[in-house]
């Protein structure tokens, strides 16, 4: 028995030496802690990334960044077997994974990588795409403005032309394009605003806002393009409060409803569900379902990208701004479209769900 124990101990020590040798040369930082959050193993790369010494036996809370320690603490209290996280340590952006070694409160392994350069490259690419989109959107109105001015110059020199009529026509066109430029500038300015520059959400009656926006869509369609759309509302006949901003929520809803109209929908259902009635006591929801052309599976993952649009007009920022606004209030916006390929009747339809945080008792109403 003694010989077996010695052999097992030797095998264990050899396995530990092999593990340590492997971890010394990996690019990721690896830290193992026991159920008391005391360090049992840490490779040199983890000390470089976390900026601290990690000797065996040291308590994690007394060594690593508070943000990382908090992530570990929350993970150990939970039931998940694995969790990805991000943290900033000494101006480095880290991406890590927490993995449970065993169920029932065992230790965990923390794996971290430095993604600062990757994140920086992604930001450069994103801003490059944004710059190209800005240039493209500004160029579109400038072309008719230039043509209008050139037309005026030619008409002024041609005595046979009714210059007053040409002037009136071109001035109206130029002013319309200037308004379009102003709208583009406002959209990009809104999208580029920092989170702390935006107004804080407050308690609003989302049912009243839904009634108003749907009424505007009905009036906008009278005698025009939207005549064929049937607008149906449910759940908005009584007060439903949530955290948002009145004007911004109107902007989000108008964008979503206009998308349904432009998708060729014949019927659009707008539903308001109070907190608790949707199985979520913390959120009220606004659901917009249409029977339009829908969104194909290859397009759906990209619809919230700031430079992406399936249409040739517009700034391509509608849904990107909508998501930014909703998430700024602490809510979420999701889009679902059946992945029938091809759709049996040429239509997939789409459903947009806006979840807004329930208003706290006693919150002020704007």
C-alpha contacts under 8 A as a table, 3 or more apart, distances in Angstrom:
res1	aa1	res2	aa2	distance
1	X	4	X	5.01
1	X	5	X	6.17
2	X	5	X	5.11
2	X	6	X	6.17
3	X	6	X	5.14
3	X	7	X	6.10
4	X	7	X	5.05
4	X	8	X	6.09
5	X	8	X	5.05
5	X	9	X	6.03
6	X	9	X	5.01
6	X	10	X	6.05
7	X	10	X	5.08
7	X	11	X	6.10
8	X	11	X	5.03
8	X	12	X	6.08
9	X	12	X	5.06
9	X	13	X	6.13
10	X	13	X	5.12
10	X	14	X	6.10
11	X	14	X	5.08
11	X	15	X	6.14
12	X	15	X	5.04
12	X	16	X	6.18
13	X	16	X	5.01
13	X	17	X	6.18
14	X	17	X	5.04
14	X	18	X	6.22
15	X	18	X	5.10
15	X	19	X	6.12
16	X	19	X	5.01
16	X	20	X	6.08
17	X	20	X	5.09
17	X	21	X	6.08
18	X	21	X	5.05
18	X	22	X	6.20
19	X	22	X	5.18
19	X	23	X	6.14
20	X	23	X	5.09
20	X	24	X	6.06
20	X	43	X	7.19
21	X	24	X	5.27
21	X	25	X	7.05
22	X	25	X	5.76
22	X	26	X	6.70
23	X	26	X	5.30
23	X	30	X	7.30
23	X	43	X	5.71
24	X	43	X	5.52
24	X	44	X	6.13
24	X	45	X	7.26
26	X	29	X	7.62
26	X	45	X	7.64
27	X	45	X	6.79
27	X	113	X	7.58
28	X	45	X	6.40
28	X	46	X	7.07
28	X	111	X	6.54
28	X	112	X	5.76
28	X	113	X	5.17
28	X	114	X	8.00
29	X	42	X	7.70
29	X	43	X	6.39
29	X	44	X	7.37
29	X	45	X	4.73
29	X	46	X	3.63
29	X	47	X	7.40
29	X	49	X	6.81
29	X	110	X	7.87
29	X	111	X	5.53
29	X	112	X	4.97
29	X	113	X	6.33
30	X	41	X	7.90
30	X	42	X	5.74
30	X	43	X	5.81
30	X	45	X	7.46
30	X	46	X	5.62
30	X	109	X	6.97
30	X	110	X	5.67
30	X	111	X	4.64
30	X	112	X	6.60
31	X	39	X	7.10
31	X	40	X	7.72
31	X	41	X	5.64
31	X	42	X	4.35
31	X	43	X	6.80
31	X	46	X	6.74
31	X	109	X	5.70
31	X	110	X	5.01
31	X	111	X	6.54
32	X	39	X	5.90
32	X	40	X	5.53
32	X	41	X	5.05
32	X	42	X	6.39
32	X	107	X	7.30
32	X	108	X	5.88
32	X	109	X	4.39
32	X	110	X	6.18
33	X	36	X	7.57
33	X	37	X	5.10
33	X	38	X	5.14
33	X	39	X	4.34
33	X	40	X	5.31
33	X	41	X	7.08
33	X	60	X	7.68
33	X	107	X	5.46
33	X	108	X	5.61
33	X	109	X	6.46
34	X	37	X	5.13
34	X	38	X	5.51
34	X	39	X	6.65
34	X	40	X	6.71
34	X	106	X	6.52
34	X	107	X	3.92
34	X	108	X	6.54
35	X	38	X	7.42
35	X	105	X	6.15
35	X	106	X	5.10
35	X	107	X	4.48
35	X	108	X	7.56
36	X	59	X	7.99
36	X	107	X	7.80
37	X	59	X	5.98
37	X	60	X	5.65
37	X	61	X	7.67
37	X	107	X	7.36
38	X	56	X	7.51
38	X	57	X	5.43
38	X	58	X	5.54
38	X	59	X	4.37
38	X	60	X	5.75
39	X	42	X	7.21
39	X	54	X	7.14
39	X	55	X	7.01
39	X	56	X	5.03
39	X	57	X	5.19
39	X	58	X	5.57
39	X	59	X	6.23
39	X	60	X	6.36
40	X	56	X	4.96
40	X	57	X	6.17
41	X	55	X	7.79
41	X	56	X	5.97
42	X	46	X	6.43
42	X	47	X	7.50
42	X	54	X	6.30
42	X	55	X	7.39
42	X	56	X	7.50
43	X	46	X	5.60
43	X	47	X	7.03
44	X	47	X	5.27
44	X	48	X	6.47
45	X	48	X	5.03
45	X	49	X	6.20
46	X	49	X	5.15
46	X	50	X	5.91
46	X	112	X	7.14
47	X	50	X	5.24
47	X	51	X	5.51
47	X	52	X	5.30
47	X	53	X	5.60
47	X	54	X	6.30
48	X	51	X	5.15
48	X	52	X	7.11
49	X	89	X	7.73
49	X	92	X	7.97
49	X	94	X	7.96
49	X	112	X	7.70
49	X	113	X	7.57
49	X	114	X	6.95
50	X	64	X	6.47
50	X	65	X	7.10
50	X	89	X	6.42
51	X	64	X	7.91
51	X	89	X	7.61
51	X	90	X	7.48
52	X	63	X	6.49
52	X	64	X	6.58
53	X	63	X	7.24
54	X	58	X	6.78
54	X	63	X	6.88
55	X	58	X	5.79
58	X	62	X	7.45
58	X	63	X	7.42
59	X	62	X	5.50
59	X	63	X	6.73
60	X	63	X	5.33
60	X	64	X	6.01
60	X	69	X	6.66
61	X	64	X	6.20
61	X	65	X	7.97
61	X	66	X	7.17
61	X	69	X	5.55
64	X	68	X	6.66
64	X	69	X	6.35
65	X	68	X	5.40
65	X	69	X	6.26
65	X	89	X	6.78
66	X	69	X	4.99
66	X	70	X	6.04
67	X	70	X	5.19
67	X	71	X	6.36
67	X	87	X	6.61
67	X	88	X	7.94
68	X	71	X	5.10
68	X	72	X	6.32
68	X	87	X	6.63
69	X	72	X	5.14
69	X	73	X	6.14
70	X	73	X	5.00
70	X	74	X	6.16
71	X	74	X	5.30
71	X	75	X	6.13
71	X	85	X	7.63
72	X	75	X	5.07
72	X	76	X	6.13
72	X	98	X	7.34
73	X	76	X	5.28
73	X	77	X	6.41
74	X	77	X	5.22
74	X	78	X	6.37
75	X	78	X	5.13
75	X	79	X	7.55
75	X	80	X	7.28
75	X	83	X	7.44
75	X	98	X	7.53
76	X	79	X	7.54
76	X	105	X	7.12
76	X	108	X	7.99
80	X	83	X	6.98
80	X	100	X	7.93
81	X	99	X	5.92
81	X	100	X	5.17
81	X	103	X	7.90
82	X	97	X	6.95
82	X	98	X	5.46
82	X	99	X	4.52
82	X	100	X	6.30
83	X	97	X	5.62
83	X	98	X	5.13
83	X	99	X	6.74
84	X	95	X	7.48
84	X	96	X	5.74
84	X	97	X	4.38
84	X	98	X	6.34
85	X	95	X	5.94
85	X	96	X	5.28
85	X	97	X	6.16
85	X	98	X	7.86
86	X	93	X	7.27
86	X	94	X	5.61
86	X	95	X	4.49
86	X	96	X	6.07
87	X	93	X	6.06
87	X	94	X	5.23
87	X	95	X	6.55
87	X	96	X	7.98
88	X	91	X	6.10
88	X	92	X	5.51
88	X	93	X	4.64
88	X	94	X	5.89
89	X	92	X	5.17
89	X	93	X	6.56
89	X	94	X	7.16
92	X	114	X	6.74
92	X	115	X	7.72
92	X	116	X	5.69
93	X	114	X	6.05
93	X	115	X	5.67
93	X	116	X	4.77
93	X	119	X	7.80
94	X	112	X	6.33
94	X	113	X	5.54
94	X	114	X	4.72
94	X	115	X	5.62
94	X	116	X	6.99
95	X	112	X	5.66
95	X	113	X	5.40
95	X	114	X	6.53
95	X	115	X	6.40
96	X	110	X	6.96
96	X	111	X	5.27
96	X	112	X	4.07
96	X	113	X	6.18
97	X	110	X	5.90
97	X	111	X	5.21
97	X	112	X	6.58
98	X	108	X	6.70
98	X	109	X	5.88
98	X	110	X	4.85
98	X	111	X	6.61
99	X	108	X	5.46
99	X	109	X	5.23
99	X	110	X	6.63
100	X	103	X	7.11
100	X	106	X	7.01
100	X	107	X	6.31
100	X	108	X	4.44
100	X	109	X	6.53
101	X	106	X	6.08
101	X	107	X	5.57
101	X	108	X	5.15
101	X	109	X	6.93
102	X	105	X	7.10
102	X	106	X	5.12
102	X	107	X	6.98
102	X	108	X	7.94
103	X	106	X	6.10
114	X	117	X	7.79
115	X	118	X	5.05
115	X	119	X	5.93
116	X	119	X	5.15
116	X	120	X	6.02
117	X	120	X	4.94
117	X	121	X	6.02
118	X	121	X	5.09
118	X	122	X	6.13
119	X	122	X	5.01
119	X	123	X	6.18
120	X	123	X	5.10
120	X	124	X	6.25
121	X	124	X	5.05
121	X	125	X	6.18
122	X	125	X	5.08
122	X	126	X	6.01
123	X	126	X	4.97
123	X	127	X	6.04
124	X	127	X	5.24
124	X	128	X	6.00
125	X	128	X	4.97
125	X	129	X	6.19
126	X	129	X	5.14
126	X	130	X	6.16
127	X	130	X	4.79
127	X	131	X	5.99
128	X	131	X	5.07
128	X	132	X	6.26
129	X	132	X	5.16
129	X	133	X	6.17
129	X	307	X	7.01
130	X	133	X	4.98
130	X	134	X	6.12
130	X	306	X	7.48
130	X	307	X	6.52
131	X	134	X	5.07
131	X	135	X	6.18
132	X	135	X	5.12
132	X	136	X	6.10
133	X	136	X	5.02
133	X	137	X	6.05
133	X	307	X	6.21
134	X	137	X	5.18
134	X	138	X	6.08
134	X	188	X	7.88
135	X	138	X	5.28
135	X	139	X	6.02
136	X	139	X	5.17
136	X	140	X	6.51
137	X	140	X	5.48
137	X	141	X	7.41
137	X	184	X	7.24
137	X	315	X	6.44
138	X	141	X	5.96
138	X	142	X	6.47
138	X	181	X	6.50
138	X	184	X	7.60
139	X	142	X	5.09
139	X	143	X	6.37
140	X	143	X	5.75
140	X	144	X	7.59
141	X	144	X	5.87
141	X	145	X	6.47
141	X	177	X	5.27
141	X	178	X	7.34
141	X	180	X	6.97
141	X	181	X	6.61
142	X	145	X	5.04
142	X	146	X	6.08
142	X	177	X	7.57
143	X	146	X	5.24
143	X	147	X	6.25
144	X	147	X	4.96
144	X	148	X	5.91
144	X	173	X	7.86
144	X	174	X	7.33
144	X	177	X	7.51
145	X	148	X	5.09
145	X	149	X	6.29
145	X	173	X	7.57
145	X	174	X	5.27
145	X	177	X	6.85
146	X	149	X	5.26
146	X	150	X	6.22
147	X	150	X	5.08
147	X	151	X	6.07
148	X	151	X	5.05
148	X	152	X	6.26
148	X	170	X	5.49
148	X	171	X	7.89
148	X	173	X	7.55
148	X	174	X	6.85
149	X	152	X	5.07
149	X	153	X	6.32
149	X	170	X	7.61
150	X	153	X	5.10
150	X	154	X	6.35
151	X	154	X	5.21
151	X	155	X	6.06
152	X	155	X	5.03
152	X	156	X	5.98
152	X	163	X	7.91
152	X	166	X	6.98
152	X	167	X	6.50
152	X	170	X	7.36
153	X	156	X	5.23
153	X	157	X	6.55
154	X	157	X	5.33
154	X	158	X	6.34
155	X	158	X	5.05
155	X	159	X	7.58
155	X	161	X	6.03
155	X	162	X	7.88
155	X	163	X	6.02
155	X	166	X	7.30
156	X	159	X	7.17
156	X	161	X	7.91
156	X	163	X	6.27
158	X	161	X	5.80
159	X	162	X	7.82
161	X	166	X	8.00
162	X	165	X	5.62
162	X	166	X	6.48
163	X	166	X	5.06
163	X	167	X	5.88
164	X	167	X	5.03
164	X	168	X	6.13
165	X	168	X	5.23
165	X	169	X	6.25
166	X	169	X	5.18
166	X	170	X	6.08
167	X	170	X	5.29
167	X	171	X	5.88
168	X	171	X	5.29
168	X	172	X	6.28
169	X	172	X	5.44
169	X	173	X	6.41
170	X	173	X	4.97
170	X	174	X	6.01
171	X	174	X	5.07
171	X	175	X	6.06
172	X	175	X	5.21
172	X	176	X	6.16
173	X	176	X	5.11
173	X	177	X	6.32
174	X	177	X	5.14
174	X	178	X	6.20
175	X	178	X	4.98
175	X	179	X	6.22
176	X	179	X	5.12
176	X	180	X	6.30
177	X	180	X	4.82
177	X	181	X	6.24
178	X	181	X	4.98
178	X	182	X	6.23
179	X	182	X	4.99
179	X	183	X	6.22
180	X	183	X	5.04
180	X	184	X	6.26
181	X	184	X	5.08
181	X	185	X	6.18
182	X	185	X	5.09
182	X	186	X	6.17
183	X	186	X	5.13
183	X	187	X	6.15
184	X	187	X	5.10
184	X	188	X	6.29
184	X	315	X	6.32
185	X	188	X	5.35
185	X	189	X	6.00
186	X	189	X	4.99
186	X	190	X	5.98
187	X	190	X	5.14
187	X	191	X	6.21
187	X	315	X	7.59
187	X	317	X	6.98
187	X	321	X	7.87
188	X	191	X	5.03
188	X	192	X	6.04
188	X	317	X	7.70
189	X	192	X	5.16
189	X	193	X	6.15
190	X	193	X	5.37
190	X	321	X	7.38
191	X	317	X	7.73
191	X	320	X	7.72
191	X	321	X	5.71
191	X	324	X	7.47
193	X	197	X	6.42
193	X	198	X	7.32
194	X	197	X	5.36
194	X	198	X	7.14
195	X	198	X	5.64
195	X	328	X	6.98
196	X	199	X	7.86
199	X	245	X	7.97
200	X	245	X	7.77
200	X	329	X	7.16
201	X	243	X	5.43
201	X	244	X	4.55
201	X	245	X	5.33
201	X	329	X	5.49
202	X	242	X	7.77
202	X	243	X	4.99
202	X	244	X	5.60
202	X	245	X	6.37
202	X	359	X	7.70
202	X	363	X	7.18
202	X	364	X	6.67
202	X	365	X	6.44
202	X	366	X	6.89
203	X	241	X	6.12
203	X	242	X	5.43
203	X	243	X	4.75
203	X	244	X	6.54
203	X	359	X	5.56
203	X	363	X	6.08
203	X	364	X	6.11
203	X	365	X	5.05
203	X	366	X	7.12
204	X	241	X	5.35
204	X	242	X	5.74
204	X	243	X	6.22
204	X	244	X	6.36
204	X	245	X	7.09
204	X	246	X	6.69
204	X	365	X	6.07
204	X	366	X	7.06
205	X	208	X	5.57
205	X	209	X	6.64
205	X	239	X	5.97
205	X	240	X	5.40
205	X	241	X	4.51
205	X	242	X	6.77
206	X	209	X	5.01
206	X	210	X	6.15
206	X	239	X	7.60
206	X	240	X	5.83
206	X	241	X	5.82
206	X	242	X	6.67
206	X	272	X	7.89
207	X	210	X	5.13
207	X	211	X	6.32
207	X	235	X	7.47
207	X	236	X	4.45
207	X	237	X	7.08
207	X	238	X	6.86
207	X	239	X	5.91
207	X	240	X	5.52
207	X	241	X	7.64
207	X	272	X	6.48
208	X	211	X	5.14
208	X	212	X	6.29
208	X	236	X	6.87
208	X	239	X	7.12
209	X	212	X	5.12
209	X	213	X	6.15
209	X	246	X	7.39
209	X	249	X	7.72
209	X	250	X	6.67
210	X	213	X	5.23
210	X	214	X	6.03
210	X	236	X	7.06
210	X	250	X	7.89
210	X	253	X	7.65
210	X	270	X	7.86
211	X	214	X	5.38
211	X	215	X	6.07
211	X	233	X	7.76
211	X	236	X	6.79
212	X	215	X	5.10
212	X	216	X	6.30
213	X	216	X	5.04
213	X	217	X	6.36
213	X	250	X	6.52
213	X	253	X	7.00
213	X	254	X	6.54
214	X	217	X	5.03
214	X	218	X	6.26
214	X	231	X	7.06
215	X	218	X	5.09
215	X	219	X	6.28
216	X	219	X	5.12
216	X	220	X	5.98
217	X	220	X	4.95
217	X	221	X	6.24
217	X	226	X	7.94
217	X	254	X	7.92
217	X	257	X	7.70
218	X	221	X	5.29
218	X	222	X	6.51
218	X	226	X	7.61
218	X	227	X	7.91
218	X	231	X	7.15
219	X	222	X	5.32
220	X	224	X	7.40
220	X	226	X	6.96
221	X	224	X	5.10
221	X	225	X	5.78
221	X	226	X	3.77
221	X	227	X	4.73
221	X	228	X	7.93
221	X	229	X	7.76
222	X	225	X	7.90
222	X	226	X	6.77
222	X	227	X	5.36
223	X	226	X	7.83
223	X	227	X	6.05
224	X	227	X	5.72
225	X	228	X	7.49
226	X	229	X	5.49
226	X	261	X	6.81
228	X	266	X	6.10
229	X	261	X	7.18
229	X	265	X	6.44
229	X	266	X	4.58
229	X	267	X	5.48
229	X	268	X	7.15
230	X	266	X	6.02
230	X	267	X	4.56
230	X	268	X	6.18
231	X	267	X	6.09
231	X	268	X	5.11
231	X	269	X	6.24
231	X	270	X	7.68
232	X	267	X	7.48
232	X	268	X	6.12
232	X	269	X	4.75
232	X	270	X	6.13
233	X	236	X	6.82
233	X	269	X	5.89
233	X	270	X	4.85
233	X	271	X	5.81
234	X	237	X	7.47
234	X	269	X	7.69
234	X	270	X	6.40
234	X	271	X	4.78
234	X	272	X	6.34
235	X	238	X	7.14
235	X	271	X	5.80
235	X	272	X	4.79
235	X	273	X	6.20
236	X	239	X	7.15
236	X	240	X	7.55
236	X	271	X	7.27
236	X	272	X	5.73
240	X	272	X	7.88
240	X	273	X	7.84
240	X	274	X	5.84
240	X	284	X	7.73
241	X	274	X	7.74
241	X	284	X	7.67
241	X	358	X	6.74
241	X	359	X	6.08
242	X	283	X	7.50
242	X	284	X	6.40
242	X	356	X	5.93
242	X	357	X	5.64
242	X	358	X	4.49
242	X	359	X	4.60
243	X	329	X	6.49
243	X	356	X	6.24
243	X	357	X	5.54
243	X	358	X	6.21
243	X	359	X	5.42
244	X	248	X	7.67
244	X	249	X	6.61
244	X	326	X	7.56
244	X	329	X	5.66
244	X	356	X	7.29
245	X	248	X	5.32
245	X	249	X	5.85
246	X	249	X	5.30
246	X	250	X	6.29
247	X	250	X	5.14
247	X	251	X	6.30
248	X	251	X	4.95
248	X	252	X	6.27
248	X	325	X	7.12
249	X	252	X	5.03
249	X	253	X	6.15
249	X	326	X	7.95
250	X	253	X	5.19
250	X	254	X	5.98
251	X	254	X	5.21
251	X	255	X	6.18
251	X	322	X	7.77
252	X	255	X	5.23
252	X	256	X	6.32
252	X	319	X	7.97
252	X	322	X	5.14
252	X	325	X	7.96
253	X	256	X	5.05
253	X	257	X	6.03
254	X	257	X	5.18
254	X	258	X	5.90
255	X	258	X	5.18
255	X	259	X	6.16
255	X	318	X	6.33
255	X	319	X	7.40
255	X	322	X	7.85
256	X	259	X	5.14
256	X	260	X	6.47
256	X	288	X	7.72
256	X	319	X	7.79
256	X	352	X	7.61
257	X	260	X	5.04
257	X	261	X	6.31
257	X	288	X	7.62
258	X	261	X	4.97
258	X	262	X	6.08
259	X	262	X	5.10
259	X	263	X	6.07
260	X	263	X	5.05
260	X	264	X	6.85
260	X	265	X	5.82
260	X	268	X	7.23
260	X	290	X	6.22
260	X	292	X	6.59
261	X	264	X	5.49
261	X	265	X	5.50
261	X	266	X	7.99
261	X	292	X	7.84
262	X	265	X	7.38
263	X	292	X	5.07
263	X	293	X	5.42
263	X	294	X	6.87
264	X	292	X	4.96
264	X	293	X	6.39
265	X	268	X	6.72
265	X	290	X	5.86
265	X	291	X	5.12
265	X	292	X	3.81
265	X	293	X	7.18
265	X	349	X	7.81
266	X	290	X	7.66
266	X	291	X	6.46
266	X	292	X	6.87
267	X	290	X	5.87
267	X	291	X	6.09
268	X	288	X	6.90
268	X	289	X	5.72
268	X	290	X	4.44
268	X	291	X	6.96
269	X	287	X	7.83
269	X	288	X	5.69
269	X	289	X	5.17
269	X	290	X	6.35
270	X	286	X	7.01
270	X	287	X	5.67
270	X	288	X	4.57
270	X	289	X	6.58
271	X	285	X	7.97
271	X	286	X	5.63
271	X	287	X	5.08
271	X	288	X	6.52
272	X	284	X	7.55
272	X	285	X	5.87
272	X	286	X	4.70
272	X	287	X	6.59
273	X	277	X	6.28
273	X	278	X	6.37
273	X	284	X	5.71
273	X	285	X	5.19
273	X	286	X	6.49
274	X	277	X	5.72
274	X	278	X	7.14
274	X	283	X	7.48
274	X	284	X	4.72
274	X	285	X	6.74
275	X	278	X	6.48
275	X	279	X	7.67
275	X	280	X	5.97
275	X	281	X	4.70
275	X	282	X	5.94
275	X	283	X	5.00
275	X	284	X	4.48
275	X	285	X	7.57
275	X	358	X	6.44
276	X	279	X	5.19
276	X	280	X	5.00
276	X	281	X	4.02
276	X	282	X	7.30
276	X	283	X	7.60
276	X	284	X	7.83
277	X	280	X	7.14
277	X	281	X	7.62
278	X	281	X	7.72
278	X	284	X	7.70
278	X	285	X	7.74
280	X	283	X	5.82
280	X	284	X	7.79
281	X	284	X	7.94
281	X	358	X	7.74
282	X	357	X	5.92
282	X	358	X	5.29
283	X	355	X	5.91
283	X	356	X	5.21
283	X	357	X	4.48
283	X	358	X	4.83
284	X	355	X	5.77
284	X	356	X	5.31
284	X	357	X	6.42
284	X	358	X	5.96
285	X	353	X	6.74
285	X	354	X	5.47
285	X	355	X	4.43
285	X	356	X	6.10
286	X	353	X	5.87
286	X	354	X	5.08
286	X	355	X	6.59
287	X	351	X	6.88
287	X	352	X	5.69
287	X	353	X	4.49
287	X	354	X	6.28
288	X	351	X	5.57
288	X	352	X	5.12
288	X	353	X	6.50
289	X	349	X	7.31
289	X	350	X	5.81
289	X	351	X	4.29
289	X	352	X	6.45
290	X	349	X	5.33
290	X	350	X	5.60
290	X	351	X	6.54
291	X	294	X	7.40
291	X	347	X	6.73
291	X	348	X	6.79
291	X	349	X	4.11
291	X	350	X	6.80
292	X	347	X	5.77
292	X	348	X	6.60
292	X	349	X	4.64
292	X	350	X	7.06
293	X	346	X	6.81
293	X	347	X	4.34
293	X	348	X	5.43
293	X	349	X	5.59
293	X	350	X	7.94
294	X	337	X	5.93
294	X	338	X	7.84
294	X	347	X	6.20
294	X	348	X	4.54
294	X	349	X	4.17
294	X	350	X	4.99
295	X	299	X	6.44
295	X	300	X	5.91
295	X	337	X	5.79
295	X	348	X	7.05
295	X	349	X	7.51
295	X	350	X	6.89
296	X	299	X	5.41
296	X	300	X	6.15
296	X	337	X	7.46
296	X	339	X	6.75
297	X	300	X	5.35
297	X	301	X	7.57
297	X	337	X	7.93
297	X	339	X	5.81
298	X	301	X	6.92
299	X	302	X	5.64
299	X	303	X	6.61
300	X	303	X	5.61
300	X	335	X	7.91
300	X	336	X	7.99
300	X	337	X	7.78
301	X	304	X	7.60
302	X	305	X	5.44
302	X	308	X	6.82
303	X	308	X	6.34
303	X	309	X	7.03
303	X	319	X	7.00
303	X	320	X	7.82
304	X	308	X	7.37
304	X	319	X	5.47
304	X	320	X	4.75
304	X	323	X	7.27
305	X	308	X	5.33
305	X	317	X	7.84
305	X	319	X	7.95
305	X	320	X	5.92
306	X	316	X	6.23
306	X	317	X	5.10
306	X	319	X	7.81
306	X	320	X	5.11
306	X	321	X	7.77
307	X	315	X	7.78
307	X	316	X	5.37
307	X	317	X	6.57
308	X	316	X	5.46
308	X	317	X	7.60
309	X	312	X	7.41
309	X	316	X	4.89
309	X	317	X	7.99
311	X	314	X	7.41
313	X	316	X	8.00
314	X	317	X	7.83
315	X	318	X	7.31
316	X	319	X	7.79
316	X	320	X	7.88
317	X	320	X	5.03
317	X	321	X	5.76
318	X	321	X	5.48
318	X	322	X	6.17
319	X	322	X	4.79
319	X	323	X	6.07
320	X	323	X	5.37
320	X	324	X	6.26
321	X	324	X	4.95
321	X	325	X	6.08
322	X	325	X	5.22
322	X	326	X	6.16
323	X	326	X	5.17
323	X	327	X	5.93
323	X	332	X	7.04
323	X	333	X	5.99
324	X	327	X	5.33
324	X	328	X	5.99
325	X	328	X	5.00
325	X	329	X	6.64
326	X	329	X	5.32
326	X	330	X	6.72
326	X	331	X	5.29
326	X	332	X	5.81
326	X	333	X	6.77
326	X	354	X	7.77
326	X	356	X	7.57
327	X	330	X	4.93
327	X	331	X	4.84
327	X	332	X	5.39
327	X	333	X	7.71
328	X	331	X	7.20
329	X	356	X	7.50
329	X	357	X	7.69
330	X	356	X	6.99
330	X	357	X	6.38
331	X	354	X	7.36
331	X	355	X	5.37
331	X	356	X	4.48
331	X	357	X	5.80
332	X	354	X	5.87
332	X	355	X	5.23
332	X	356	X	6.78
333	X	352	X	7.05
333	X	353	X	5.63
333	X	354	X	4.49
333	X	355	X	6.34
334	X	352	X	5.75
334	X	353	X	5.34
334	X	354	X	6.71
335	X	350	X	7.04
335	X	351	X	5.70
335	X	352	X	4.51
335	X	353	X	6.45
336	X	350	X	5.71
336	X	351	X	5.16
336	X	352	X	6.47
337	X	348	X	6.38
337	X	349	X	6.09
337	X	350	X	4.44
337	X	351	X	6.33
338	X	348	X	5.83
338	X	349	X	7.21
338	X	350	X	7.29
339	X	343	X	7.96
339	X	348	X	7.62
340	X	343	X	4.96
340	X	344	X	7.56
340	X	348	X	7.11
342	X	346	X	7.29
343	X	346	X	5.07
343	X	347	X	5.72
343	X	348	X	5.81
344	X	347	X	7.24
359	X	363	X	6.57
360	X	363	X	5.61
